[in-house]
């Protein structure tokens, strides 16, 4: 009997709760037979506490504690899933991403993938230049090809003038060429074009990648979900490796437009 009670938690819970209720009821009965007001209040108070404690134990164990445990399990599973895919942070606005901090912390290589990114380039090219002059960095910029059919689609989608996408891409290309000339003694700058659908922008800073989603609608907004992914060297899986592979697929020598170490592609002198 003793061993059974020790091993069965539910039985102990119910017995202790019933005992509390019985003791509380007994104190109420005793209090009614006592003439002293002080003792009457004391026994009534203790009895009420015992009854409430007994009922609360059952409610807590069967309702509150179960829900709490389930919530903890869900949170642990979510944390495990987040760690497994290598998500370091999530932002709801593109301007919340700490690009300046990420650029300053880059020690080896930086890769930038977007359709043209004129605003982004103007905002951060100076700090990138500073870092390129301080240490040896490999800067790879991948822009939408001026010959891509998506240029026309983007112009129509956002109501831009015909040819505006091509002009923007060429202008941003010149920004990077100018940077390449200024830092050629210290860092490498290469510009590639890709012919594909720019469904998102990618920014790789050593072992971290920032993914910025694009909107399906044509309303311009900074409310773009952004994910920062970390490289998991011990297990080569997760979002980082998926996007790193995508970046690799966009880079090929035939799409090289400019390199400050080997001159610009003779086929693209007019770009």
Buried (B, 14 or more C-beta within 10 A) or exposed (E): EEEEEEEEEEEEBBEBBEEBBEBBEEBBEBBEEBEEEEEBEBBBEBBEEBBEBBBEBBEEBEEEEEEEEEEEEEEEEEEEEEEEBBBBBEBEEBEEBEBEEBBBEBEEBBBBBBBBBBEBBEEBBEEBBEBBBEEBBBBBBBBBBBEBEBBBEBBEEEEBEEEBBBBBBBEBBEBBBBBBEBBBEEBBBBBBBBBEBBEBBBBBBBBBBBBBBBEEEEEEEEEBBBBBBBBBEEEEEBBBBBBBEBBEEBBEEEBBBBBBEEEBBEEBEEB
